[in-house]
Amino acid sequence: MTRRVLIIGGYGNFGSHIAKNLAREESIQLIIAGRNISKANDYAEILTSKIKPEAASLDIDRNLEQSLAGIKPDIVIHTSGPYQSQDYHVAKACIKQGCHYVDLADGRQFVSGVESLDKEAKEKGVLICSGASSVPCLTSALIDHYKIQFKSIEKIEYGIATAQLTNRGLATTSAVLSYAGKPFKTLIDGKMQDVYGWHNLKFRKFWGLNNRLLGNCDIPDLEIFPLRYPELKTIRFEAGLELKALHIGLWLLSWLVRLRLIPSLQGSASHLLKISRIFDYLGKDDSGFYMHFYGADDQGKQKELEFNIVAKHGDGLYIPSMPAILMAKKLVSGEIADTGATPCVGFITLDEYLEALREFDISWDTI
């Protein structure tokens, strides 16, 4: 049976990668949607597909329910961020339409709060899944996979090294700047404590890459994991820009927010994005990720383990895109029959995730 999968933002940074993969499926009729119908049509035309994709004009802020009623999707993949400034009206419209919903949200409160829609979603018999991305999908899959090697995991430290030449969109930039210099809570030594966005600078040598500067980043994991993994005492997540000068520049600008000289950097997202692109000639398209586990083995002795992943030639964008791809395939095949509203944790195993990445220039190792 063919299922209709609508990708909101289907010609954008992440949506285009998701569409390219799902277009190969014999049981999926893709609908590429966005505000610009010309771009949607153009991208639908160039896709190599089993079933010719459709294109649709759709604005999530205008007549969304009417648009969904006309398109009649079975599954909606929402890729149009930033989610930090959105409510759940897209998910609610999907519930009303009676279709499943998956998003790539990385907003902490957005992802953790989606459970507020659980009752409505169950009544309609649909799944509302938020955060189908690197965080919290990949990160929770890593913990679930490796925790059997520990008697207990007490601390995790992890981070992302971004690539300068990865196609950076305004939505992603806006999301990153939304918490720069602002306090947010993370679990440290068993207590939720304040840290500041893009502060606590440190150097780290990434496997397969070079040394990177890292700073604090706010992600859904910091809200979800203390409840999902109550044995954890410390959770630290950091990210870093490839070019150290740009990372230091962001760190300096974040002090304007921390000192309350300006309310936020988010309003300057378009200008700062243009400035960062001036330096593209100095960068590469290689990105990386690590997660370091600290805990105890079965004998109670200290145990550490580290998972590393590196993506070359721009293939890093497939890492956050893959959960939405796998969720759509599982919903179409009937492998996932869950209903309700939940963050994207527990649906995809680490083995499934990594197997799906094998066709790309992505490698990983555990030490």
N, C-alpha and C positions, 0 to 999 in steps of 0.2 A: 504493500500500500504506500503510495506517495504522500509524503507529509510536506506541508508548506512551511518553510522556515524564513522568517522575515528578519533581516539584519538592519537595524537602525544605525546609520552611519556606515553602511556597507562598502563605501568607497574610501573610507578614511584609513588612518594608520593601522588600527587593529582590525577593523571590519573587513578590509580588503584581504588580509591574511586569512581570516576565518572563512570568507567567501571562497577564496581560491581553493581551500581544502574541501569544504563541504560541496562545492560544485561537482566534485568527482563522484559523489554518491548517487546511485541509481534510484534511491527511494526518497530523494530530497528535491523539492521544487524551491529554488532560491528566489527570494524577492530582495533586491538591492534597493534600499530606501534611504532618503535623506532630503534635506531642504532643496538641494540643487538637482532637479530631475535630469538635467543634461549630463552631469557627472555620473549619476546613477545609471543612465542609459549607456553612457560610454563604457563604464566599467563592466556592466552586464554583457556588453557586446564582445569584450576581449577575453572573457572567462572561458577556459576550456572546461566543458561541462557535459554531463550525461543528459541532463534535461536543460533546455535553454532557459536561463534565468530571466525573471521579469524585473522591471524597474518601477519604482513608485515614488511619488513626491510625498514626503511626510515630515512634518514639523512637530516635535514632541510638545511644543507649547501652543499649538493651534489645532483645534478640531481633531485631536488625537483619537478619540473614541469613534468618530465617524470614519476616519482613515482606516482604523483597524477593522471596522465592520465591513468596509469595502474590500479590503485585502484578504480578509478571512484567513489569518495565519493559524497554524497549529502550535508553532513555537516562535517566540520573539527573542532575539539576541540584541540587547541594548548596549551599544558601544560608545554612545555620545556623552562624554563627560564634559566638565568635571562633575563628579557626583557629590562633592563636598557642598555644592550650592544647590542641589536638587532635593525635591521631596520624592514621595513614592507614587506620583500620579501616573507614571508610565506603567509601573507594576499593577496599580489599581485598575488601569484601563485594560490590561491583559486579563486580570481576574474577571472583569465584567464581560469581556469578549469570550472568556472560557478557553484561553490558550496559555501554555506554559511560558515562563519568562526566565531569562538568564541574563545577567549583566556582568561587566568586567570592573565593577566598582572597586576602588581602593580607599574610599572614604571610611574612616573608622566608625563614626556613628551611623552612617548610611548602611553599611554592611551588618553591623552588630544589631541595629534596630529593626532590620527587615522582619524579624519574628513577630512584630506587631501586626503583620498581615496574615498570620498563620491561620486564624479562625476563618477569615473570609476565603482564603485560598483553598482550604480543606472543604468548605461548603460547596465550592465550585468544582472541586476535583482537579485542581491544577497545582503545579509546582512553581513556586516563586523562589529562585535561587540567585543570591547576590554574592559578588566577590569571586566569580569564576575567573580567576587570574592567578598570578604567581603567589600573591598573598590574598586570602589565606589558604588557597587550594593546594599549591605545591608545598608550602611550608608545613601545613598540617599533615599532608601525605608523607613528608619526610619524618616527622615526629612519630606518626603511627607506624612507619616501617622500621625505624631504628630503635624504638623504645623497648622492643623485645630483647635487645642485646644488653639492656641495663636492668639492674634491680630497681633503680630509680634515676630519673633525669631531673636534676635540680636547677640547671642553668642552661640557657641557649643564647648564643650570640650569632647574629647573622647579618648579611648585608649584600647590597647590589652595587656593582661597578658598571655604570652606564657607558654607552658609546657616544662620542661626539657626533658621528655621522649617521647614527640611527635617526630615522625621520621623526623629529620631535614635533608634536602637534601643540596647538595653543591650549587645548583642554588639559593635556598632561602637564604642561608648564604651569598653568593656573593652579592645578591641584598641588604641585610641589611648593609653590609660593604661598599657598593658603595658610600654611602653618609655620613658615620660616620666622624664626625669632619668637614664636609663641610657645607658652608652656603646654605640655600635655603629660598625661600620666603613663608610666610604665612600671612594671613590677621589678623592684630591686630589693634583694635581701628580704623577701617575703612581704614587702609593703609597697603599695602603689605610691610612687613618688614622682615629682615634677622633673621633667627635663625640657630643654628648649630646642625647637626645630632648627636643624642644621648647625647646632653647637656641639661641644665636646669633640673638637677636631682631633683626629688621629690618623696615622699612616697605617696602611696594611698592604702586604704583598699578596695579590690575587693569583691563584693557580692559573697558569697559562697566560697571565697578563703581567702588568708592571705594578709598581707601587701606586696606590691611590689614596687620596684624602677621603675620609668618611665623616659624616655628621649624623646626628639624630634625625630619624624620620618617623612620622606618625602613620600607622597602618592599622587595619582591623584586628590583626593578630593580638595587639597589645590589650584589646578589650576582650577578645574571645578566648584566648589561650589560658589565662588564669582560671577560667571556669572549666574549660575542656580538659586541661591537664593540671589538676590541683596540686600535684607534687612539685611543680615548678616554683622556684623561689626568685629567679631573675630571668627577665626577658629583655634583651637589647637588640634593636634593629637599627641599622645605619645604611646610608647610601652615599655615593660619591660621584661627582662629575669627572669625566675623563681628564679634562684639562685643569690642572691644579690652579691656574690663574683664575679661571671662571669659578671654581669651587671656593677659593678664598674670597673672590668678589661677592659671591652669594652670602658667604659667612659674614662679611663686613656689612652688607646691606641688611642682613637679618638683625644686626645689633640696633638698627634704627627702630625696628619693631619692638625688640626686647626692652629698649630704653624708652619706649612709648613716644618717640619722636614722630612716628607715623603709625597709622593703625594696622596696615598690612601691605605686603608687596604684591598681592594678587592683582590689584588694579593696574600694575605695570607689566603684566605678563606679556602682552604683545610686544612692547618695546624691548624688554629684556630678551625675549626670544629672538628678535631681529639682531640684537647686539651679539648674542651667542653665536649666531650663524656666520658672523663675520670671521670667526675663528675656525670654521670648519676645515680649512686647509691644513690645520695643525693636528687634526684628529684622525681617528680610525673608526671602524664599524664593529669592533670587538667588545663584547660585554661579558661580565662574570657575576657569579653568585657563590656565597659560601654559607654553610650553617655548621656551627661548632657546638657539640653537645658536651656537657659536663655532668657527671653523675657518679654512681657507684655500681660495681658489678655484683654478681651473685654472692661473692665472699665479703662484700662490704668495702672493697678497696676502690680507691679513686679510679675512674675510667673516663677517657675522653675519646671522641670520635668526630671527624669532620668530613662533610660532604661538600664537594666543589663541582661547579659546572662552568664551562666557558663556551660562548657562542661566537662564531667568526662570520665575517662577510655579511653582517646585517641580519643574520638569522635569529638574533636574540629576541626579535619581536614575536617569534613563534612561541616563546616560552610563556609569556602572559596570555597569548591568544589560545593556547592549546586547551585549557579547561572548558571554554565555551564550545569548542569544536567537539570534544569528547562528550560533553553533556548533551549536545544536540543529537549526536549519533546514538547515545544510550536512550534518550527519550524516544527517538524515532523507532529504534529496534524493540522498545518495550523493556529493555534491561533495567531502566529506572521507572518504577511505578509509584514512587513516593508522591504525596501531595502535601501542601502546606507551604510555609515560608521559612526559609533558613539560609544562613551563610553557606557557601560552597565548601563544606568540609565533610569528609567521609564518603563522598561519591566516587572518587577516582583514586586508585592506588598509585603508589610511586612507580611500580613496574609498568602499569598502563601508561602513565605520564611519559616515562622515559622511552618506552617502546615507540610511542607516537612521535618522539623527537628524533628518532634514528635517521630519518631521511634528510635531515638538515645538517649543516656544519656545526654541530653541537656535540660536545664531549663532556664526560663527567668522571669523577673518581672519588673514592672514599679513603681517607687516611686515618 
